[in-house]
Amino acid sequence: MPSFYPPRRTLMGPGPSDLHPRVTAAMARDTIGHLDPEFIRLMDEVKTLLQYAFQTKNEMTFPVSAPGSAGMECCFVNLLEPGDKVVVAQNGVFGGRMKENVERCGATAVMVEDAWGEPVDPNKVEDALKAAPDAKILAFVQAETSTGAESDTEALVKLAHDNDCLTIVDTVTALGGTPVKVDDWGIDAIYSGTQKCLSCVPGLSPISFNERALEVVRNRKTKVQSWFLDIGLLMSYWGGEGKRAYHHTAPINAIYALNESLVMLQEEGLENAWARHRRNHNALRDGFEAMGLSFVVEEPYRLPQLNAVSVPEGTDEAAVRSKLLQDYSLEIGAGLGAMAGKIWRIGLMGHTSNPKNVYLCLDAMDSVLTGIGAPIESGIAVARAKQSYANADKIPHMEIPATTSN
Ligand SMILES: *Cc1c(COP(=O)(O)O)cnc(C)c1O
């Protein structure tokens, strides 16, 4: 068998996003032992950088050695015991996975459903919390990657606390792209992923638990059913002043990559990163709207990092994606579940979120859609995006790092 060389793509789907060359270079450094004092020092630095990314002082903040789905599972298995009740707000695919997690813990999920493309409705959540006074936790997704809708985490966490519930919040797509403020908002247990707005390799899941959540874990009557995700055991590996007990072997080189992506986030500054995601979204939006394409999510709830765009009548959406991949080496995402065939999901996540990619995507979509005779306004999108940047340039902002792909 020959060696594998991946094609050079521009990743504008729902994740993974493009890696910065600094992150790929970090990944390629020498592997050292996971109990090497230098690696232990790095673990501490990664924890500190994650505290910054999450905006928290929580000691229990570290990356689980597995993808975002494992971070999700880690939150549920540690906080839930058989017989518990959880209010789960669902407005897309990932809320459904929360329900699965709740049930597999032997707990009951009280579902609060909102239409796909809508944010979670705090009024419905409040009604559900009032109707289930014995509920222990409210769980929801801040940034629904399946639809591009953002929910109001601050308001939902407050509702949960007012009704004596803790919160589990999914910020896999939110973190790094849009504000996430663990301490200010009082989020109790949170998980994220590395391959979306952090622009790191897939396969790690940053999590953070506050004191309230840890108190619940300490008072469990039953053992956490997952040995690998037991937060007490994990913390003996990730925690404690330089003392580390072997639990599993951390994915050393992936941690190098995460460290580098977090160092870059710190260099840019969270507020600048959020503003950059917003600015590039605005340019892409102006371009698409000039083309005659429309967004699925209403403006106030629209995620800048995940752009869900309706497929024009009679257009074969899969053929468009194949052509983009073939001719432009550009990946965009398809709709999931109820939205399959009806939308494209265009990610402007992390390092992918830059003007070069906005222009590439608009130009490529314009050509491909025009080529198949789709009913769009051709030849105007890129100019409209330029105009959007020209307007935004009146506001000062950071330099955008150079891209990996072309
Ligand atoms: C991608 C994603 C996940 C799952 O992350 P994986 O790393 O693919 O396991 C969970 N929740 C949301 C909102 C996501 O976008």
The ligand as an SDF file (V2000), in Angstrom:
LIG
                    3D

 15 15  0  0  0  0  0  0  0  0999 V2000
  -19.9340   18.4390   15.8420 C   0  0  0  0  0  0  0  0  0  0  0  0
  -20.8700   18.5290   16.9870 C   0  0  0  0  0  0  0  0  0  0  0  0
  -20.9190   17.5490   17.9910 C   0  0  0  0  0  0  0  0  0  0  0  0
  -20.1260   16.2760   17.9320 C   0  0  0  0  0  0  0  0  0  0  0  0
  -18.7600   16.4630   17.8790 O   0  0  0  0  0  0  0  0  0  0  0  0
  -17.8350   15.2750   17.3130 P   0  0  0  0  0  0  0  0  0  0  0  0
  -16.4640   15.8070   17.5210 O   0  0  0  0  0  0  0  0  0  0  0  0
  -18.2320   15.0650   15.9060 O   0  0  0  0  0  0  0  0  0  0  0  0
  -18.1220   14.0760   18.1610 O   0  0  0  0  0  0  0  0  0  0  0  0
  -21.7750   17.7520   19.0540 C   0  0  0  0  0  0  0  0  0  0  0  0
  -22.5540   18.8450   19.1360 N   0  0  0  0  0  0  0  0  0  0  0  0
  -22.5560   19.7930   18.1730 C   0  0  0  0  0  0  0  0  0  0  0  0
  -23.4420   20.9740   18.3050 C   0  0  0  0  0  0  0  0  0  0  0  0
  -21.7140   19.6550   17.0750 C   0  0  0  0  0  0  0  0  0  0  0  0
  -21.7100   20.5910   16.1240 O   0  0  0  0  0  0  0  0  0  0  0  0
  1  2  1  0
  2  3  1  0
  2 14  2  0
  3  4  1  0
  3 10  2  0
  4  5  1  0
  5  6  1  0
  6  7  2  0
  6  8  1  0
  6  9  1  0
 10 11  1  0
 11 12  2  0
 12 13  1  0
 12 14  1  0
 14 15  1  0
M  END
$$$$
